[in-house]
């Protein structure tokens, strides 16, 4: 115990020196370990492990390229009228409608009927001088109303009137099977018998409607007039498919007939 009391300071100093020596010996090992860890971290950051890329889905990009290769035609006129505005018009009941839906473009053809030239063998009269044939003439397309009614022409062979010339009689003259006539206007042959009259389409008449003003017309013919939308129009032509109108300024409109059929 006396020894410890006399030399404890030396013992403590020795232990401290021994610890310092151990620490000095351990320090290079620690430094090398830290260097190794730092190098590993540096390598991990500067040379990361990269996974290989999978096949890319280019469907959307390819579709976009194809779409751009096809020029797009953009119409700013119809039907939105963005750069081509149009007038609007108010109807009598207060509705607003586009300007192209009024006037002749809004007219509707509801029916078209053919007008015939008809020749019928009405009767015959046996005379001493020969047989005289009574042939009925009905010209439905005549310009004047009285001329549209049926009229009878007394004819003998090789006689001419204002409509036709009777050129021959087939069968017994007193009871013929057919009469053969030549029409004056076209030179066409007309075959007439008792049970089968001759007829030819010489024109048409039409029924029309203008819904915006609740107007309608029936049996209108070429040359007649229609008044609607504050204007007067003349019918200049009718055929089985359309009606042609003309305004006072000579502008024309063709109104198609959408025949629903039988």
ABEGO torsion letter per residue (X at the ends): XAAAAAAAAAAAAAAAAAAAAAAAAAAAAAAAAAAAAAAAAAAAAABBBBBBBBBBBAAAAAAAAAAAABBBBBBAAOAAGAABBBBBBBBAAGBBBBAAABEAAABBBABBBBBBBBBBBABBBBBAAEBBBBBBBBBAABABAAAABBBBBBBBBGBBBAABBBABBBEBAABBABBBBBBAAAGBBBBBBAABBBBBBAEBBBBBBBAAAGBBBBGBBBGBBBBBGGBBBBBABBBAABBBBBBAAGBBBBBBBBBAEX
